[in-house]
């Protein structure tokens, strides 16, 4: 029994597309502009939609004014009711 290996016939080398290093592709100017516009539109569409109306500002101001007046009345009543220190 022979343990010698038979010589293989040589094959021409085949280049596979995966083995060739790919050149980096440059992104064109219109593509970059479109990407920036798309990102800006997404950010703009996700902005908070808090609408402050004039009526809400007036209500908030009146509520603050009423709160201050109540606190002043409580302080005045406390000065009249509580004994002096």
C-alpha positions, 0 to 999 in steps of 0.5 A: 500500500502506498502512502504517497499522495497523488499530485493534484492538477493545477487549476487557474486561480478564480477571483471571487468578488468577496475577496477583492477589497471594495473601493470606498464609495463617495456619497454625492452632494445631493445625497448628503443634502437630502440626508440632512433635510430628511434628518431636519424634518424628522427632528422638526416633526418630533418637536413638542407641540405646546401651544400657549394661548393668551387665555391660558396666560391670563388664567395663570396670572389670575391664579397667581394673583389669587394665591398671593391674596389668600396668603396675605389674608392668612398671614393677616388673620394669623397676626390677629389670632395668634398671641404675640411672641 
